Amino acid sequence: RNVVLDPVLVPTQGVSLASAGLEAALVSSLPPLARLVTPNLHEASALTQTPLATSAEEMAAQGRLLCAAGAHAVLVKGGDLEGEPVDVLFERGERRIFRGRRVPTRNTHGTGCALSSAIACELAKGASLIDAIAAAKVWLEGALEAADQLRLSEGRGPPHHFYALWR
């Protein structure tokens, strides 16, 4: 009941990782099995066959379309929007906006997957969906703040997933 589906189809760079037809198969079969679907901007665009969202209103519209296709709830992750990051939850006909703080780091590889996993962990601990998303966003900001300590690569590295344990 607490499955979080992160459709890793199109990463931040915008290059599709999916073969032809996967988006349609995903929309028709997997979302009804999940508590939450968490596409990024590019994935929400691909899954809904709509232009890339540039605002919270457009993100909510894509969430609405995915719910109409069978998803229980959709969190469109907007970390790639200009300005401060904003994620939009669409559930039961209502939208909720989660605002964040842009953390200055180059180590953002896998941030969306990390957020989705953190939400799943919070749900597994018994949190409500709203509280799970809010807690996951706080954790992710901390992981991004600590990411430069890792020094894992010269390119875009990951957030520091275990920052709270390695102090």
C-alpha positions as CSV (number, residue, x, y, z in Angstrom):
1,R,0.0,0.0,0.0
2,N,3.0,2.3,0.3
3,V,4.6,1.8,-3.1
4,V,6.2,4.9,-4.5
5,L,6.7,4.6,-8.3
6,D,9.5,6.8,-9.6
7,P,9.3,6.4,-13.4
8,V,13.0,6.9,-14.3
9,L,12.4,7.6,-17.9
10,V,14.0,11.0,-18.6
11,P,16.8,12.4,-16.3
12,T,17.5,16.1,-15.8
13,Q,19.5,16.2,-19.1
14,G,16.3,15.4,-21.0
15,V,17.5,12.3,-22.9
16,S,15.0,9.5,-22.8
17,L,16.1,6.2,-21.1
18,A,13.0,4.4,-22.4
19,S,12.3,2.5,-25.5
20,A,9.4,3.4,-27.7
21,G,6.0,2.8,-26.1
22,L,7.2,2.4,-22.5
23,E,5.5,5.6,-21.4
24,A,2.1,4.3,-22.6
25,A,2.6,1.0,-20.9
26,L,3.6,2.7,-17.7
27,V,0.6,4.9,-17.6
28,S,-1.8,2.1,-18.3
29,S,-0.6,-0.5,-15.8
30,L,1.7,0.6,-13.0
31,P,0.2,3.8,-11.4
32,P,-2.9,2.2,-10.0
33,L,-0.7,-0.2,-8.1
34,A,1.3,2.6,-6.4
35,R,0.4,5.0,-3.5
36,L,2.3,7.7,-5.2
37,V,3.9,8.4,-8.6
38,T,6.8,10.8,-8.6
39,P,7.8,12.0,-12.1
40,N,10.2,14.8,-12.7
41,L,9.3,17.6,-15.2
42,H,10.5,15.7,-18.2
43,E,8.9,12.4,-17.2
44,A,5.5,14.1,-16.4
45,S,5.7,15.7,-19.9
46,A,6.4,12.3,-21.5
47,L,3.8,10.4,-19.5
48,T,1.1,13.0,-20.2
49,Q,2.2,13.8,-23.8
50,T,2.0,17.5,-22.9
51,P,4.7,20.3,-23.1
52,L,7.3,20.5,-20.4
53,A,5.8,22.3,-17.4
54,T,7.2,25.7,-16.5
55,S,4.9,26.5,-13.5
56,A,3.2,24.9,-10.5
57,E,-0.1,25.2,-12.3
58,E,1.1,23.3,-15.3
59,M,2.7,20.7,-13.0
60,A,-0.7,20.3,-11.2
61,A,-2.4,19.8,-14.6
62,Q,0.0,17.0,-15.5
63,G,-0.7,15.4,-12.0
64,R,-4.4,15.7,-12.7
65,L,-4.0,13.9,-16.0
66,L,-2.0,11.1,-14.4
67,C,-4.6,10.7,-11.7
68,A,-7.3,10.6,-14.4
69,A,-5.3,7.7,-15.9
70,G,-5.4,5.7,-12.7
71,A,-2.7,7.1,-10.3
72,H,-3.9,7.6,-6.7
73,A,-1.6,10.5,-6.2
74,V,1.2,12.2,-8.2
75,L,4.1,14.4,-7.0
76,V,5.5,16.2,-10.0
77,K,9.1,17.0,-8.9
78,G,10.1,20.5,-10.1
79,G,13.8,20.7,-9.0
80,D,14.7,21.7,-12.5
81,L,12.5,24.8,-12.6
82,E,14.2,28.2,-12.4
83,G,14.4,29.7,-9.0
84,E,13.6,27.8,-5.8
85,P,12.6,24.2,-6.2
86,V,8.9,23.4,-6.0
87,D,7.1,20.1,-6.1
88,V,3.4,19.7,-6.7
89,L,1.2,17.0,-5.3
90,F,-2.1,16.2,-7.0
91,E,-4.4,13.9,-5.0
92,R,-8.1,13.4,-4.9
93,G,-8.8,16.5,-7.0
94,E,-6.6,18.8,-5.0
95,R,-3.2,20.2,-5.4
96,R,-0.6,21.0,-2.7
97,I,2.7,22.8,-3.3
98,F,5.9,21.9,-1.5
99,R,8.5,24.6,-1.7
100,G,12.1,24.1,-1.0
101,R,15.4,25.9,-0.9
102,R,18.0,25.7,-3.7
103,V,21.2,24.3,-2.3
104,P,24.4,25.5,-4.1
105,T,26.1,22.2,-5.0
106,R,27.1,20.4,-8.2
107,N,26.3,17.1,-6.5
108,T,22.7,16.6,-7.6
109,H,22.9,13.4,-9.5
110,G,20.0,11.1,-8.5
111,T,18.3,13.8,-6.4
112,G,14.8,12.9,-7.7
113,C,15.3,9.2,-7.0
114,A,16.6,10.0,-3.6
115,L,13.5,12.1,-2.8
116,S,11.2,9.3,-4.0
117,S,13.0,6.8,-1.9
118,A,12.9,9.0,1.2
119,I,9.2,9.5,0.8
120,A,8.8,5.7,0.6
121,C,10.8,5.3,3.8
122,E,8.7,7.9,5.6
123,L,5.5,6.1,4.4
124,A,6.9,2.8,5.7
125,K,7.4,4.4,9.1
126,G,3.7,5.3,9.2
127,A,3.8,8.9,8.1
128,S,0.9,10.4,6.2
129,L,1.6,11.2,2.5
130,I,1.8,15.0,3.3
131,D,4.2,14.4,6.2
132,A,6.3,11.9,4.3
133,I,6.8,14.4,1.5
134,A,7.6,17.2,3.8
135,A,10.1,15.1,5.8
136,A,11.7,13.8,2.7
137,K,12.3,17.3,1.4
138,V,13.9,18.3,4.6
139,W,16.2,15.2,4.5
140,L,17.1,15.9,0.9
141,E,18.1,19.5,1.6
142,G,20.4,18.2,4.3
143,A,21.8,15.6,2.0
144,L,22.5,18.3,-0.7
145,E,24.1,20.6,1.9
146,A,26.5,17.8,2.9
147,A,27.1,16.5,-0.6
148,D,30.4,18.4,-1.2
149,Q,32.0,16.6,1.8
150,L,31.9,13.3,-0.1
151,R,34.3,14.4,-2.9
152,L,33.4,11.3,-4.9
153,S,33.8,12.6,-8.5
154,E,34.9,15.5,-10.5
155,G,31.5,15.7,-12.2
156,R,28.0,15.7,-10.8
157,G,28.1,13.5,-7.8
158,P,25.2,12.3,-5.6
159,P,23.7,13.9,-2.5
160,H,25.2,12.7,0.8
161,H,22.5,10.1,1.6
162,F,24.0,9.2,5.0
163,Y,24.9,12.7,6.2
164,A,22.9,12.4,9.4
165,L,24.8,9.2,10.4
166,W,28.3,10.4,9.5
167,R,28.6,13.6,11.6
